[in-house]
Amino acid sequence: MSTRALMRKLEDFEGPRLVPLRENLFGASFFLMKLLPARFMLERAAEQGQLKPGTTICESSSGTFGLALAMLAVQQGYRLILVSDWALDRHLHRRLIELGAEVTIVDSPASCGGLQQARLDRLQMYLKDVAGSYWPSQYGNTDNPLSYAKVAEQFLDRIGRLDCLVGPVGSGGSMSGTARYLRTLFPDLHAIGVDTPGSVLFGQPSGKLNLSGLGGNILPGNVDHSQFDEVHWLPPVEVFHATHELHRTHGLFMGPTSGAAYRVAEWWSRNNPGKTVATMFPDEGHRYVETVYDQEWLEAIAGWASPLPEGPVTVSSPKEPMLGWSRFLWKRRSLNEVLAVTAM
Ligand SMILES: Cc1ncc(COP(=O)(O)O)c(C=O)c1O
């Protein structure tokens, strides 16, 4: 089998199922969203001669991108070194080992940039030590957002006109890439990014993050701020409740970043009748059975039993302290533009 054919073996897993959630609201439910950018990045790297038989792939990942790389690397015979942290649960860890990945865990945060920076520092050591190694670099590689042209096409084929796209933001690839493509046909598309307090992606002061895949302590190059009309920040407790609601109401057993996107998309859809909305659900719930889907674990979280707000509080600056679900009208501006006019 050619390298290209080998890479395409998992292609059927890449696309989302499009699930109608209510009138004009669709969930794009992925088995593992990161398979799409991972396959695309490796394919392009092979075409450009950066990835050859025997190359070692090195990457920093707290979960789903690493799993996607491991699934692809084992098929194609590449060695894979993954640098991860606490967010790597033991089931996923076992799965990565089963797939032949070499996993290294960093446990102390860097003084600036937290665990994410500590992972990148360790990664640099591997890239230096392992001759000819290749770093896909999901946070900065422009092939990450480019790969989502395929998702935009699937939305067009199966839903048609879209008024609003909602999704969680981590590396920024999925939302920036999908929105950019959809806008070539629907320039008025309203794009909503979902983040969490303490994440620097949309201007919050850096803080402790408890949601793997959502937000970050380092700003990735692949977050294209000028694509976003609106940004919402959801604290973990609200995300976990929403994840359960998605499961109980629609039978969709998804991870917490899907719950976060669902909460915001459902709210926006209710408040904008007649508009067609699609929302990204990036991974399934299996990884979170011992956490987000475990009642005892949830009850130990401060605020778990407190009443939830019906909707977000609209804030006048993304730098404000955010104790609950918050929303800011970003209006497709750059981060610098927003920070300059909302200086506190
Ligand atoms: C489970 C999960 N959801 C959402 C995201 C965010 O997607 P993106 O990196 O395309 O912004 C990630 C990113 O790693 C993720 O792992």
The ligand as an SDF file (V2000), in Angstrom:
LIG
                    3D

 16 16  0  0  0  0  0  0  0  0999 V2000
  -11.3960   17.4620   23.1850 C   0  0  0  0  0  0  0  0  0  0  0  0
  -11.0260   18.7120   22.4790 C   0  0  0  0  0  0  0  0  0  0  0  0
  -11.9780   19.6150   22.1900 N   0  0  0  0  0  0  0  0  0  0  0  0
  -11.7010   20.7770   21.5770 C   0  0  0  0  0  0  0  0  0  0  0  0
  -10.4320   21.1080   21.2010 C   0  0  0  0  0  0  0  0  0  0  0  0
  -10.1820   22.4230   20.5370 C   0  0  0  0  0  0  0  0  0  0  0  0
  -10.0150   22.3000   19.1510 O   0  0  0  0  0  0  0  0  0  0  0  0
   -8.9410   23.1790   18.3790 P   0  0  0  0  0  0  0  0  0  0  0  0
   -7.5800   22.6970   18.8300 O   0  0  0  0  0  0  0  0  0  0  0  0
   -9.1790   22.8800   16.9400 O   0  0  0  0  0  0  0  0  0  0  0  0
   -9.1820   24.5950   18.7380 O   0  0  0  0  0  0  0  0  0  0  0  0
   -9.4050   20.2020   21.4950 C   0  0  0  0  0  0  0  0  0  0  0  0
   -8.0280   20.5410   21.1550 C   0  0  0  0  0  0  0  0  0  0  0  0
   -7.0860   19.8470   21.4990 O   0  0  0  0  0  0  0  0  0  0  0  0
   -9.7070   18.9830   22.1300 C   0  0  0  0  0  0  0  0  0  0  0  0
   -8.7500   18.0830   22.4310 O   0  0  0  0  0  0  0  0  0  0  0  0
  1  2  1  0
  2  3  1  0
  2 15  2  0
  3  4  2  0
  4  5  1  0
  5  6  1  0
  5 12  2  0
  6  7  1  0
  7  8  1  0
  8  9  2  0
  8 10  1  0
  8 11  1  0
 12 13  1  0
 12 15  1  0
 13 14  2  0
 15 16  1  0
M  END
$$$$
